[in-house]
Amino acid sequence: MNQTTRPGADITLCIGLEKTGTTTLQGLCDAQRKALMAQGILYPALLGRRNHIFLAAYAQDDDKTCNVRQAILAKQGVDAPELRRMTERQVETIAARAGYSRLLLSNEHLHSRITHPGELERLKRLLAPVGSRFRIAVVLRRQDRVAESSLSTQMKGGRPNIEPVLPAGAELPLFYRYYDLLDMYEEVFGQGSVHVAIYEDQEREDTDLVSLFEDAAGIPGALSRPQDAPRRNPALSRDGLRILGRINRLARDDARFDDAHRRAIVSELEQSHGGGSALVTRRQAETFLERCAEQNEKVRARWLPDRARLFDLDLTRYPDLPEAGGMDEAEVQAQAEALLQAILPAV
């Protein structure tokens, strides 16, 4: 691969986090690609178009098992080495394009699938033909909220059970260790490269999610605000998750069941059982956040020293005792079977 660096090109990598409105923001950038280009900002249609999923797939070590990379390989009909070559050719095409001073890339799997500096070094080498100045944009969200929302996404992808919602191992996964994650990025891309926004700040009257993203990405005012933008990838209620988990178990060995069926079922459940609900108790959330407290304070002190604390401490949405859901097991089973039977012949 040609390693010649393109002088003057800035590269913004938006790494999520997952469950911070990334899908909505990617859709906004995709829809306004021409307007961004008119400002010298290239949001490329290559590397995954709306979501640049080829980046995480390329950077990961070969011995990792990753459903995202496997899905790309299956869709493209290639093996891992050819996917790497394909990605390199796409980056070279981007590097050869004229008319932009900033390359804007977005993929939340850079948060969840990249776990050590060597993988980031591989990503940095991949992008070397475009430029050498990197800005890492990240929107952080309180870990308990990320965990609950991530569970909904995992269930939509085939996970059969709700429990456990929160990680129970002796060491927190890097997914929740925000300081270690961001420190790893600055280790590879340079001190001062990481720019942090807080997802919950969109609740303030003087800002919104788009503004938070723009500031972190170094493109203030670049995006137009859509009217009534649709919410993408919404969370499901506890009963919706129970039905989906039952469907996942029922369909696990059904050769007819494919991704098109899954998307149809998820769409139906988002309409009938959307909105999300508390999946853990107040004490469970509190204990989990205590495990995250040291990491969060180190993030605040290093990247956001003017804040009194990184996140709010509000736990009022959580119940004192576990909630079982409004539906009994027989009703969950009946709805799962009915939905599965209705969807399978229809797709």
Steps between C-alpha positions, in 0.01 A plus 500: 500500500623849419607665826547852359338751735274763352609838645228721642227239542342476846329177600216487752419154633163486676517188715153514658460400770245238423150599614563875480290582194774397258262341250289816487809720456635275225168525319518879527854510355398260224201716403712819502807360326491762221454788744793377707719470190417861411663591835809293424386205714495160330263243651585216261254256348783245506601288802135429577317809373282614792692310768869443422498145633797393287728693740445276803492189282838595352666594828408188698746217547442202275437260788206700637146374459278793404144486368541835324805386305337166421194679364719715273693198374175317422344800326811576293573134428869534591742367760677713762818571298297614199285720726818669619615558142156630405505744792848623407388564142203700625724714722731565204197614298404737781857632520504573127180705514533879487295774659507422872715597796339274764407133476211413733461133589255338742481149639386413852660155477832677550374525857378145545724285278846659531675391819874571482741759354630267227160504333492879510850514352369288211213745452740795506716341232190435289409869501856628444443570127233755599676689778684489829306741725228319691210617711319231701140604570318310771161548666494337844185379677464376855594133506180360650296666225736367234471149646121498491484643149771262376300204626212602274735510200647160590153350527415640157810321372396159637588490871250262662490622864469832680727408792762607580443868421813631674848343477582283799868413452779606734626756248280735302519448123680774308157584357419669835850610606480839335833635623695197384320511164572868434855477633564218250381722216723788606793262537470417128360817345679755717446704814215743457338299222200388708202736530219402736130588511242374750183346359283611792588866435248505214234540769622855561304778334807653335613196298393182321658171392602636159683794660679270743610281210610798288713645781669168574561440128641848442229599249284755691192610308568265209173304516143616446243394759229280348134543583377215720796271428399136552653320796711213373555171682264577794509289815233241577299466818563210736202310357622574147839357590339193656300436182806555282710268716236230468492549121880476489484167677214370286667603174852390590474168314251608233679496163237732351578783744741761359598864547198625306268319740693638798473857373126461444449363853711772659310769307169359622618486862637855483150612407315290757751479787734798461604756756741311721462427871719453804662157488690508832430622852622826648752315716636303203546821298663674795744214558593491133561876489721472808719263297519762223558800729882505493512478121241776466679735736826454309319585175354814657834615641689447174255598226220700668659665807242780514219256579412430862434135409500302177140375525189576702421275797127459438380142563129572540397302189611177664262301723591383847399144414537304173219550251364184340320672212128534437453175308500149642711227339208347314416833335865557406511155341173556316603837360842369396347204317234715332751760382741239373225320308374827352845616388649183356258461206483875441865567415 
